[in-house]
Amino acid sequence: MITIVAKFTLKAGKKQEFIQAVTPMIEGSRKESGNVSYNLFEDIRNNNILTFIEEWKDKGAIDFHNQTEHFLTGLDVIKELSENIEITQYQKL
């Protein structure tokens, strides 16, 4: 299993627009057969930082996900609304 942590520092005043734009991406991603979990979290100390924590069965599932329409559409908006993006992948030991 692979866990992705994707952290976004949003431009000022863009949080609601971001959430609205990524909701179809979240819903579509959860329906993918290789998805274990896909959730969006808000930083407790800074509500302009939102983080996806995703769990995938394997690299093939991630590769498939990265080509889906809901992901590509959401990614375009994410890039537009974010000041900073940090994405890391982890595997369980």
C-alpha positions in Angstrom: 0.0 0.0 0.0 1.2 3.5 -0.8 0.1 6.7 1.1 0.2 10.1 -0.6 0.3 13.2 1.5 -0.5 16.2 -0.7 -0.3 19.6 1.2 -1.6 22.8 -0.3 -1.1 26.3 1.0 -3.9 28.2 -0.6 -4.0 31.8 -1.8 -5.9 34.1 0.5 -9.6 33.8 0.3 -9.6 30.7 -1.9 -10.5 27.9 0.5 -14.2 27.6 -0.3 -13.5 27.7 -4.1 -10.8 25.0 -3.6 -13.1 22.7 -1.7 -15.9 23.2 -4.2 -13.5 22.4 -7.1 -12.0 19.3 -5.6 -15.2 17.7 -4.3 -15.8 15.9 -7.7 -12.2 14.7 -7.6 -12.6 13.3 -4.1 -15.8 11.5 -5.0 -14.4 10.1 -8.3 -11.2 9.0 -6.6 -13.0 7.1 -3.9 -14.8 5.1 -6.6 -11.6 3.9 -8.2 -10.9 0.2 -7.6 -7.3 0.8 -6.4 -8.3 3.4 -3.8 -8.2 2.5 -0.2 -9.0 5.9 1.2 -9.1 9.5 0.0 -9.7 12.4 2.5 -9.1 16.1 2.7 -8.0 17.7 6.0 -7.6 21.2 7.3 -4.7 22.3 9.3 -5.9 23.2 12.9 -3.5 26.2 13.2 -3.8 27.6 9.7 -7.1 27.0 7.8 -5.4 28.1 4.5 -3.5 24.8 4.6 -5.4 21.8 3.2 -4.0 18.3 2.9 -5.1 15.2 1.0 -4.2 12.0 2.7 -4.7 9.2 0.2 -4.1 5.4 0.4 -3.7 3.3 -2.7 -3.3 -0.4 -3.3 -0.2 0.0 -5.4 1.7 2.1 -7.9 -0.5 0.9 -10.8 -3.5 2.3 -9.0 -1.8 5.7 -8.6 -0.8 5.7 -12.3 -4.4 5.0 -13.3 -5.7 7.7 -10.9 -3.2 10.3 -12.3 -4.8 9.9 -15.8 -8.4 10.2 -14.8 -10.5 13.1 -15.9 -11.6 14.0 -12.3 -8.0 14.1 -11.2 -6.7 16.1 -14.1 -9.6 18.6 -13.9 -9.1 19.0 -10.1 -5.3 19.4 -10.5 -5.7 22.4 -12.8 -7.8 24.2 -10.2 -5.5 23.2 -7.4 -2.5 24.7 -9.1 -4.4 27.9 -9.8 -5.6 28.3 -6.2 -2.4 27.3 -4.4 0.6 29.3 -3.3 2.6 26.2 -2.4 2.3 22.5 -3.1 4.1 19.7 -1.3 3.4 16.0 -2.4 5.1 13.1 -0.8 4.6 9.3 -1.1 5.1 6.8 1.7 5.1 3.0 1.9 4.3 1.2 5.1 7.3 -0.6 6.8 
